[in-house]
Amino acid sequence: MQTRSWYRKYFITYCLISIIPVVLLGVIICINTVHANRDAAAQQYQRAIVQVASHMDAIMEDMQQTVQHFEDDAEVSVAISNSNPSLLERYLPGYLATTEKNSKIRLQAMYYFIGDKMLYTSEGPQAYETVKRNLSEYVDLDYSNFFTQIVTSSSIGSWQLSKWENGRIIGTDLMAFTFPFPSYSLSHSGTFIFLININDLKAIFADYLDLPLDYLFLYSAKYNLIGSSEAQPQNEEMRKQLLSGPVYTLYEKNISGDSYSIMRYKTNIFGIQIISGIRRDLLSAGATASLQRSLLLIALCTFLAIVSALLLSRYSYKPVQRLMKIVPNDGNIDEFMAIHQHLDKITANMETMEERGAVVLPIVHDQLMMELLRGKENEWLLETLQYTYPDFCSAVQYFVILTTAAEPEDGQLHGPLYLPGVHAVLYGVLVEETGLAAFIATRKSNDDVRIECMKELASVLDTDTPPYTVYSAGSTVSSTSQISTSYLEAYVAMRKKQNTTSDRLYVYNSLEQRKGSDTLNHKSLDDTVALYLQSLQSVDESTALSLLEAVEETLCANGVSVLYRHFTYV
């Protein structure tokens, strides 16, 4: 026998029902999470490059404002026009120091008079060789065309400082920005020089983005390289490809085998081209973390679903387990087949019982109706009646209709007969050895519709050769214990043709009360007793007397003193 096969079926079914929606929902959540985080990272990247571009424009404006303030300073203008070294040494270093202090980015400010052999710095005048030696750790001014650029530039200029390394000239992290100073004579013209480290700009970028950059290139509006910082040096062709990329659009590019998210942007005021690149896995790190959290949540939900399926399957298996204790099983089949065979046997037994019930029901019906007509109401009768005809016991009005039965067919009177015209249900039975058929009518209301009920019953039962010729009805009663009284009254009405409504319909009503001084006709009284006794030919003497007592009490309650005295006499 395959033990607990149903338990496994329940468990697998509940697992499929619970886990599949969890997995599908988890996949949807993961996909949405990844897309949402990637979109958020791209938007943050775009906002960062916009902020850096605005910052770069602000730095350029600050440098330009420095030149403008220098030009507007009357004392400095006098010192420059008079070529007074003491005045220049007095004003220029302090001015340059203030410029470095107030700058939005760390920079080194210098001023150079064309033709001089020194540069003015924030620390004072310094010879060219001294400046060159101080910067030798980072750049080589000779390889950077430093003096050539500042002497020949007639407008704002910018370029990347270089040095010699491994047999070739390479760009460094320092960027130079020059602003020619308008002078009153060619012999006293000069240039402001600002040196900025591109790593400081990368730090600003990282503050906005919260991620370090791998690539950062700055080009002038004329597409000349200003500064570069790259994780792995690229050739010029690769830089041109980056420079030709879309503006303000994040796109993916493979560089030296790694995938990078590249973005290009152009500042609004000075037109500086900014190209930034960051490793794709770093940019999507937030999406990866969110995905991991989502997967953890899905795993937890899946575990809870499995546990719930296990508990639910155990709970669902308990009825099967209890059922298996009463289902016969020889151990060769599983629970499903055993229960299936057991249910087949139950179904076969029920069908057999229904077939037997269909045969027995007419007999039970006749016995129940006859017991009610005879007044033999007991506990067994009421229980059987409640089980067989539950609507019969819930009625509020009962009365008996008697009719002569010529040759009634078997089965005509079995089972309830519904009369829609009067909303009554009739239960018929043949009275033994009397040639009569009795119908116990039940209704849900107390209206007196006996005549209408007999008419409708006659229309239902009559055919071309009517088997029923005369109809009579007893008075209406309110309980099953009084049906026998209505039965005897219907018999009285038929035999004496009492309260005739037509040639074949009779209704019983109480006799008029007589005065106590009226003389009695004993022969008529004997006939009356015989009339009642004739209606009870099929019952024993004790039953007849009990029925007579029931009639006596009913007639006494109606004030029929003659009958009361006569029944007492009998």
C-alpha positions in Angstrom: 0.0 0.0 0.0 1.2 3.4 -0.8 1.1 5.1 2.6 0.1 8.8 2.8 -0.4 9.2 -1.0 -3.1 11.7 -0.4 -0.9 13.7 2.0 1.7 14.0 -0.8 -0.9 15.0 -3.3 -2.2 17.7 -1.0 1.3 18.9 -0.3 2.3 19.1 -3.9 -0.9 20.8 -4.9 -0.7 23.4 -2.2 3.0 24.0 -3.0 2.1 24.6 -6.7 -0.8 26.8 -5.8 1.3 29.0 -3.4 4.8 28.9 -4.9 4.0 29.6 -8.5 2.3 33.0 -7.8 5.1 33.9 -5.3 7.8 33.1 -8.0 5.9 35.0 -10.7 5.3 38.0 -8.5 8.9 37.8 -7.4 10.2 37.8 -11.0 8.0 40.8 -11.8 9.2 42.6 -8.7 12.9 41.8 -9.5 12.5 43.1 -13.1 10.7 46.2 -11.9 13.3 46.8 -9.2 16.2 46.4 -11.6 14.7 48.8 -14.1 13.7 51.3 -11.5 17.2 51.3 -9.9 18.9 51.5 -13.3 16.7 54.4 -14.2 17.3 56.1 -10.9 21.1 55.6 -11.3 21.0 57.0 -14.8 19.0 60.0 -13.6 21.4 60.5 -10.7 24.4 60.3 -13.2 22.8 62.9 -15.4 22.1 65.2 -12.5 25.7 64.8 -11.4 27.2 65.8 -14.7 24.8 68.7 -15.0 26.0 69.9 -11.5 29.6 69.4 -12.5 29.1 71.4 -15.7 27.5 74.2 -13.8 30.3 74.0 -11.3 32.9 74.3 -14.1 31.1 77.3 -15.6 31.1 78.9 -12.1 34.8 78.3 -11.7 35.5 79.8 -15.1 33.3 82.8 -14.2 35.2 83.2 -10.9 38.6 83.3 -12.8 37.1 85.8 -15.3 35.8 87.9 -12.4 39.2 87.8 -10.8 40.7 89.4 -14.0 37.9 91.9 -14.1 38.4 92.9 -10.4 42.1 93.2 -11.0 41.5 95.5 -13.9 39.1 97.6 -11.9 41.5 98.1 -9.0 42.9 101.6 -9.5 46.0 101.0 -7.3 46.9 97.9 -9.2 46.4 99.6 -12.6 48.7 102.4 -11.5 51.3 99.9 -10.3 51.2 98.1 -13.7 51.2 101.3 -15.8 54.2 102.7 -13.9 56.0 99.3 -13.9 56.8 99.9 -10.2 58.3 96.5 -8.9 57.7 97.4 -5.3 54.1 98.3 -5.9 53.5 95.1 -7.9 55.2 93.0 -5.3 53.0 94.7 -2.7 49.6 94.2 -4.5 49.9 91.2 -6.7 50.7 88.4 -4.2 48.0 89.4 -1.8 45.5 89.6 -4.6 46.4 86.2 -6.0 46.2 84.7 -2.4 42.7 86.1 -2.0 41.8 84.6 -5.4 43.0 81.1 -4.4 41.2 81.4 -1.0 37.9 82.4 -2.5 37.9 79.9 -5.4 35.2 77.2 -5.5 37.9 74.7 -6.3 41.5 74.3 -5.2 43.7 76.1 -7.7 47.1 77.9 -8.0 46.9 81.5 -9.4 49.9 83.2 -11.1 50.5 86.3 -13.0 53.1 86.8 -15.8 54.3 90.0 -17.4 55.3 89.4 -21.0 59.1 89.6 -21.2 59.8 89.2 -17.5 62.0 86.4 -16.1 59.7 85.8 -13.1 56.1 84.9 -12.2 54.1 86.5 -9.5 52.5 83.9 -7.2 50.5 84.1 -4.0 53.8 83.6 -2.2 55.5 86.5 -4.0 57.6 86.9 -7.1 59.4 83.7 -8.2 61.9 83.1 -11.0 60.8 80.8 -13.8 63.3 78.1 -12.8 62.0 78.1 -9.3 58.4 77.7 -10.5 59.5 75.0 -12.8 61.3 73.2 -10.1 58.4 73.4 -7.7 56.1 71.9 -10.3 58.5 69.3 -11.5 56.9 66.6 -9.4 53.7 66.9 -11.4 54.5 68.5 -14.7 57.4 69.7 -16.9 56.8 73.2 -18.0 59.1 72.8 -21.0 57.2 69.8 -22.5 53.9 71.6 -21.6 54.7 74.6 -23.9 53.9 76.7 -20.9 55.5 80.0 -21.9 54.6 79.5 -25.5 50.9 79.2 -24.6 50.8 82.2 -22.3 52.8 84.5 -24.5 51.0 83.7 -27.7 47.5 83.6 -26.4 45.4 86.6 -27.1 42.2 85.3 -25.6 41.1 82.9 -22.9 43.1 79.7 -23.3 43.2 76.3 -21.7 45.3 73.1 -22.1 46.7 70.1 -20.3 50.1 70.2 -18.8 52.5 67.4 -19.8 55.7 65.6 -18.8 58.1 63.1 -20.3 57.7 59.5 -19.2 58.9 56.3 -20.6 60.2 57.9 -23.8 57.0 59.8 -24.6 55.1 62.9 -23.6 52.0 62.2 -21.5 49.3 64.4 -20.1 49.2 65.0 -16.4 46.4 65.8 -13.9 47.1 69.6 -14.0 45.1 71.9 -16.3 46.1 75.4 -17.2 43.7 78.3 -17.8 45.0 81.6 -19.1 43.3 85.0 -19.2 45.2 87.8 -21.0 45.1 91.1 -19.1 44.5 94.2 -21.1 47.3 96.6 -20.7 48.0 100.3 -21.6 51.1 99.4 -23.6 52.5 96.4 -25.3 55.5 96.4 -23.1 53.5 95.9 -20.0 50.9 93.3 -21.1 50.4 90.3 -18.9 48.5 87.1 -18.4 46.7 85.4 -15.5 47.4 81.7 -15.2 45.3 79.3 -13.1 46.4 75.7 -12.5 43.6 73.2 -11.5 44.0 69.5 -10.7 41.5 67.4 -12.6 41.3 65.1 -9.6 39.6 67.9 -7.6 37.0 68.0 -10.3 36.6 64.2 -10.1 36.1 64.6 -6.3 33.3 67.1 -6.9 31.7 64.7 -9.4 32.0 61.8 -6.9 30.3 64.0 -4.2 27.3 64.4 -6.5 27.2 60.8 -7.7 28.5 59.0 -4.5 30.6 56.9 -6.9 34.2 57.3 -8.1 34.8 58.1 -11.8 37.0 55.9 -14.0 37.2 58.4 -16.9 37.0 62.1 -17.0 37.9 64.2 -20.1 37.6 67.9 -20.6 37.7 69.5 -24.0 37.5 73.2 -25.0 34.7 74.5 -27.2 37.1 74.0 -30.1 37.5 70.3 -29.1 41.1 70.8 -27.8 42.0 68.5 -24.9 42.1 70.4 -21.6 42.5 67.6 -19.1 42.2 63.9 -18.8 42.0 61.3 -16.1 41.5 57.7 -17.1 41.8 54.3 -15.3 43.5 52.8 -18.3 45.2 55.1 -20.9 43.4 55.2 -24.2 44.6 56.1 -27.6 43.5 59.2 -29.4 41.1 57.3 -31.6 39.3 56.0 -28.6 39.0 59.5 -27.2 37.6 60.8 -30.4 35.0 58.0 -30.3 34.0 59.1 -26.8 33.9 62.7 -27.9 31.6 61.9 -30.8 29.1 60.2 -28.5 25.6 61.6 -27.8 25.1 64.6 -25.6 23.4 64.1 -22.2 22.6 60.4 -23.0 23.9 57.5 -21.0 25.3 54.8 -23.3 27.4 51.7 -22.7 30.8 51.2 -24.1 33.4 48.4 -23.7 36.9 49.8 -22.9 39.8 47.3 -22.5 37.3 44.5 -21.9 35.2 46.2 -19.3 31.8 47.7 -19.7 31.5 51.4 -18.8 28.6 53.8 -18.7 29.6 56.9 -20.6 28.0 60.3 -20.6 29.0 63.5 -22.5 27.8 67.0 -21.6 28.6 70.6 -22.7 28.6 73.5 -20.3 26.2 76.3 -21.1 28.4 79.3 -20.8 32.0 78.4 -21.8 31.1 75.4 -24.0 33.5 73.0 -22.2 33.0 69.4 -23.3 32.8 67.0 -20.3 33.0 63.3 -20.9 32.7 61.0 -17.9 32.8 57.2 -17.5 32.1 54.9 -14.7 32.1 51.1 -14.5 28.7 49.7 -15.2 28.8 47.3 -12.3 29.4 50.2 -9.9 26.6 52.3 -11.3 24.2 49.3 -11.0 25.4 48.4 -7.6 22.3 49.9 -6.1 20.2 47.8 -8.4 22.2 44.7 -7.5 21.7 45.4 -3.8 17.9 45.9 -4.3 17.8 42.8 -6.4 19.5 40.8 -3.6 17.0 42.2 -1.1 14.1 41.2 -3.4 15.5 37.7 -3.9 15.9 37.4 -0.1 12.3 38.4 0.3 11.2 36.0 -2.4 13.1 33.2 -0.7 11.5 34.0 2.6 8.0 34.1 1.0 8.7 30.8 -0.7 9.8 29.2 2.5 6.7 30.5 4.2 4.6 29.2 1.3 6.2 25.7 1.7 5.6 25.7 5.4 2.0 26.9 4.9 1.5 24.2 2.3 2.9 21.6 4.7 0.5 22.7 7.5 -2.5 23.0 5.2 -1.8 19.6 3.7 -1.6 18.1 7.2 -4.9 19.8 8.1 -6.6 18.7 4.9 -5.3 15.1 5.4 -6.9 14.7 8.8 -10.4 14.0 7.5 -9.0 11.4 5.1 -7.0 9.9 7.9 -10.1 9.6 10.1 -12.0 8.2 7.2 -9.4 5.6 6.6 -9.9 4.3 10.1 -13.4 3.2 9.1 -12.8 2.3 5.5 -12.0 -1.4 5.0 -8.7 -1.8 3.3 -6.7 -5.0 2.7 -3.4 -3.1 2.3 -3.1 -3.6 -1.4 -4.4 -0.3 -2.6 -3.9 3.3 -1.6 -6.2 5.6 0.3 -7.8 7.0 -2.9 -8.8 3.7 -4.3 -10.0 2.4 -0.9 -12.2 5.5 -0.3 -13.4 5.3 -3.9 -14.5 1.7 -3.5 -16.1 2.5 -0.2 -18.1 5.4 -1.7 -19.2 3.1 -4.6 -20.6 0.7 -2.0 -22.4 3.5 -0.2 -23.8 4.7 -3.4 -25.0 1.2 -4.4 -26.6 0.8 -0.9 -28.3 4.2 -1.2 -29.7 3.3 -4.6 -31.0 0.0 -3.2 -32.6 1.8 -0.3 -34.2 4.3 -2.7 -35.6 1.5 -4.7 -36.9 -0.2 -1.7 -38.3 3.1 -0.4 -40.2 3.6 -3.6 -41.8 0.2 -3.1 -42.5 0.7 0.6 -43.5 4.4 0.5 -47.2 3.7 -0.6 -47.6 1.2 2.2 -46.1 3.6 4.7 -48.3 6.4 3.3 -51.5 4.4 3.7 -50.6 3.3 7.2 -49.8 6.9 8.3 -53.0 8.3 6.9 -55.1 5.5 8.3 -53.6 6.0 11.8 -54.4 9.7 11.6 -58.0 9.0 10.6 -58.4 6.5 13.4 -56.9 8.9 16.0 -54.0 6.6 16.9 -51.5 9.5 17.2 -48.3 8.5 19.0 -44.6 9.3 19.1 -43.7 6.8 16.4 -46.4 8.1 14.1 -45.3 11.8 14.5 -41.6 11.0 14.0 -42.4 8.9 10.9 -44.7 11.6 9.6 -42.2 14.3 10.2 -39.5 12.3 8.3 -41.8 11.3 5.4 -43.9 14.4 4.9 -42.3 17.3 6.9 -44.6 19.9 5.3 -47.6 18.0 6.6 -46.7 18.7 10.2 -46.1 22.4 9.6 -49.6 23.1 8.3 -52.0 25.3 10.3 -55.3 23.8 9.0 -56.5 20.3 8.4 -59.8 18.8 7.2 -60.9 15.5 5.7 -62.7 15.0 2.4 -64.5 11.7 1.8 -65.6 10.6 -1.5 -67.2 7.4 -2.8 -64.7 5.2 -4.7 -66.3 3.0 -7.4 -63.2 1.1 -8.6 -60.2 3.3 -7.7 -56.9 2.5 -9.3 -54.0 1.6 -7.1 -51.5 4.5 -6.9 -54.0 7.2 -7.6 -54.1 8.3 -3.9 -50.4 7.7 -3.1 -48.4 10.8 -2.4 -49.3 14.5 -2.0 -51.7 16.1 -4.4 -51.4 19.9 -4.8 -54.4 22.0 -5.6 -53.1 25.4 -6.8 -56.5 27.0 -6.8 -57.0 26.8 -3.1 -53.3 26.4 -2.2 -54.0 23.1 -0.5 -52.0 19.8 -0.4 -54.1 16.6 -0.2 -52.9 13.2 1.1 -55.3 10.4 0.0 -55.9 6.9 1.2 -58.5 4.1 0.5 -60.5 3.2 3.6 -60.7 -0.6 3.8 -64.0 -2.4 3.2 -66.0 0.9 3.0 -65.8 1.8 -0.7 -64.6 5.3 0.4 -61.5 7.3 -0.3 -60.3 9.8 2.3 -58.2 12.9 1.6 -56.6 14.8 4.4 -56.2 18.4 3.2 -53.5 20.7 4.7 -53.3 24.4 4.3 -51.0 27.2 5.5 -53.9 29.6 6.3 -57.2 29.3 8.3 -59.6 30.3 5.5 -62.6 28.0 5.1 -62.2 26.7 1.5 -63.7 23.3 1.9 -66.3 23.7 -0.9 -63.8 25.2 -3.3 -61.3 22.4 -2.4 -63.9 19.7 -3.1 -64.8 21.3 -6.4 -61.2 21.5 -7.5 -60.5 17.9 -6.3 -63.6 16.8 -8.3 -62.3 18.5 -11.4 -58.9 16.8 -11.0 -60.2 13.3 -10.2 -63.3 13.2 -12.6 -62.9 11.6 -16.0 -65.4 10.5 -18.6 -66.5 7.7 -16.2 -65.9 9.4 -12.8 -64.8 6.8 -10.2 -65.8 9.3 -7.5 -69.4 10.4 -7.3 -70.2 12.0 -3.9 -67.9 14.3 -1.9 -68.2 15.4 1.7 -65.9 17.4 4.0 -65.6 17.6 7.8 -64.9 20.7 9.8 -61.5 22.3 9.8 -59.1 21.5 12.7 -55.8 22.9 13.8 -53.8 19.8 14.8 -53.2 16.3 13.6 -54.8 14.8 16.8 -58.2 16.2 15.6 -58.1 14.8 12.1 -60.1 11.7 13.3 -62.9 14.1 14.3 -63.0 15.8 10.9 -63.1 12.3 9.4 -66.2 11.2 11.3 -67.9 14.6 10.6 -67.3 14.1 6.9 -68.9 10.7 7.1 -71.9 12.1 8.9 -72.3 14.8 6.3 -72.1 12.2 3.5 -74.6 9.7 5.1 -77.1 12.4 6.1 -76.4 14.6 3.1 -76.0 17.4 5.6 -75.6 21.0 4.4 -76.1 20.2 0.8 -74.3 22.6 -1.6 -75.0 20.5 -4.7 -76.2 17.1 -5.8 -72.8 15.6 -4.9 -71.0 18.0 -2.5 -71.7 18.1 1.3 -70.1 20.0 4.2 -70.5 19.2 7.8 -71.5 21.9 10.3 -72.4 21.5 14.0 -75.9 20.6 14.8 -78.1 23.3 16.3 -78.3 23.1 20.1 -81.6 21.7 21.4 -83.3 22.7 24.6 -83.0 20.3 27.5 -86.8 19.8 27.8 -87.0 18.5 24.2 -88.1 14.9 24.0 -85.8 12.4 22.5 -86.5 9.8 19.8 -84.6 6.8 20.9 -84.8 5.2 17.5 -83.2 8.2 15.8 -80.5 8.2 18.5 -79.8 4.5 17.8 -79.6 5.3 14.1 -77.2 8.0 14.8 -74.9 5.8 16.9 -75.1 3.1 14.2 -74.3 5.7 11.6 -71.0 6.5 13.4 -70.2 2.8 14.1 -70.7 2.0 10.4 -67.9 4.4 9.6 -65.5 2.3 11.8 -66.1 -1.2 10.3 -62.4 -1.7 9.8 -61.2 -0.9 13.3 -61.4 -2.8 16.6 -63.9 -2.0 19.4 -61.4 0.0 21.6 -60.4 2.1 18.7 -64.1 2.8 17.8 -64.8 3.8 21.4 -61.8 6.2 21.5 -63.0 7.8 18.2 -66.5 8.2 19.7 -65.1 9.8 22.7 -63.2 12.3 20.5 -66.4 13.1 18.6 -68.3 13.4 21.9 -65.9 15.9 23.2 -66.0 17.9 20.0 -69.8 17.9 19.8 -70.0 18.8 23.5 -67.7 21.7 23.0 -70.1 22.8 20.2 -73.1 22.6 22.5 -74.8 19.6 21.0 -76.3 18.2 24.2 -78.5 15.5 22.5 -75.5 13.8 21.0 -73.5 14.2 24.2 -76.2 12.5 26.3 -76.6 9.8 23.7 -72.8 9.0 23.6 -72.9 8.9 27.4 -75.8 6.4 27.2 -74.0 4.2 24.6 
